[in-house]
């Protein structure tokens, strides 16, 4: 298993370039089509900021890149949760959805960062955080749906 990680290539430049290109295309579309986001403005900018930070984290070679990746996916999960709540009107989900923001957000950041940068340690930490966060989410979902 260890040699699998040693043979892997670092695809961070390609991934970061793709994310930056995708963000530029989204902003060009929003500006050129004069799309008014309305109540989805805050979640949109949270997700865009998170993706920008994640692409930036891929270009750092120091350990700070892992921290930036964790922060970026925390912002992404917060924005995606707000998208869901604004779309469905299910604002009561705040009571049990916090584990999706933390620790699932940083876990996804670590997992994807480790996969793209071909580093085993962040990948394994991300898997643990993701499992922990999803378990907490299911537990709090069951408790709040049954008792409240």
Secondary structure, DSSP 4 states (H G I P E B T S, - for coil): -HHHHHH----HHHHHHHHHHHHHHHHHHHHHTT---GGGHHHHHHHHHHHHHHHHHHT--STHHHHHHHHHHHHHHHHHHHHHHHHH--GGGHHHHHHHHTTHHHHHHHHHHHHHHT-HHHHHHHHHHHHHHHHHHHHHHHHHHHH-
